Amino acid sequence: MKKLLYKANNYLLLVLLATIFFLQQGCKKDESSSAAPVITGVRNYVASPGDSLITSVGTGKWVVISGRNLKGALQIYFDGVKGTFTESVFSDTSAIVLMPAVIAFPLVPVSELNTIRYVTTHGETTFSFPIVAPAPTISGISNESANPGDSVKINGFNFFFIKSVRYAGVEITNYKAANDGTSISLMVPQDATAGPVTVTTNSGTVTTVYNVHDYVTGVLNNHDGINKYSWGVATSDNSVDFPGNNGKYSVFNVSNLGAPNTNWWERSINLNSAQWIPADKVQDTLANYAIKFEIFVKKPWVNGSIQIVKDYSWAYTALYRPWKNSDGSTSPFITKGWQTVTVPLSDFVTDKGVPASKLTDVVGSSGAGGTMIGFINDGSTVVADFHAAIDNVRVVKFK
């Protein structure tokens, strides 16, 4: 009888101890899931060995935040600006986040500078970490062929803490940088000659590989000093119709164009043979070159496309339709004066939509040939009114 009681007591003790153990584990899990987040470091979001801890970071980067209790994230702020993330891929000890592409550093309150604020369903924390403005980048110039005294914008990123701006080789002292660091507004200097654009900030220097105010380099046709125009739409030099022009330009007047209508020969600029790419450069990287021109669109453009073809071979063509957004939606397009258009040669595709893979696919083995720029209606809606001018057609290295 004593043995039975002894064994029963031992079994009860074991059950009691096991119950206490599992209750403690459950409490620990509950405590972990409800505790405030803790950040211990930041590392690169790249494969080993590049995924090491870092001591500072710029904008627009993927990073991994390390710590504890990181699940349940609601928002992650860098200098007060929201980052982008998918919480479903987080673990309790790491979080993958895309930092914001733009942080307006001059406008960030001192209390938020160099901070990562991590907000979860169970608390938040602020971690001090150096967030620096990266070196500037230039994505384009609003009008590369603007006349002296005209207003232009240098577009790009990270135009913060600017030290100097040079436009066509001339130092600019009277300029205005946007608060978000994405543009610099200035007037083209009176003594501007062909030259690059350079922006220097505390973080570095960027210079365009192409020239502005340049009516010679890579120019196929400008109706003036270089005139390869053969036939097509009317030309004009009237500065009343399209003010800010540089001499002559081509004019498109299209009304009630049925859908579809791809009779390009009725509405096109046709140029005699010219050198698209220097013959000794045809083996260069396709993505580094673009065909450019200035355009002035006077009335809202909502359908129809400008089609670009070399040599009338139709092997590869490119379309320019700025009214069509990347998400498939549409927005009427109109310009306030002349505006530079950049169509990368990598945008040229076959009639099946297959992109060119090398430079010679587009420009041929010699790099020379004729050019057609025409307006077509490749949609399902009548083009009511397209009124625009084009000038300074050129092919240049743009990156």
Secondary structure, DSSP 4 states (H G I P E B T S, - for coil): -HHHHHHHHHHHHHHHHHHHHHHHHHHHHHHHHHSPPEEEEEEESSSTTS--B-S-B-TT-EEEEEEES--SEEEEEETTEE-B--GGG--SSEEEEEPPS---GGGS-GGGTTEEEEEETTEEEEEE--B-PPPPEEEEES-TTPPTT-EEEEEEE---SEEEEEETTEEE-S-EE-TTSSEEEEE--TT--SB-EEEEETTEEEE-SS-BS-SSTTEEE-SSSS--EEEES-EE--TTTSTT--S-EEEEEEEEE-SSB--GGGSEEEEEEEESS-GGGTTS-GGGEEEEEEEEE-S-B-S-EEEEEETT--SSEEEE-TTB-TTS-B--B--SS-EEEEEEGGG-B-TT-PBP-SHHHHHTTTSEEEEEEEEEB-SSS-EEEEEEEEEEEEEEE--
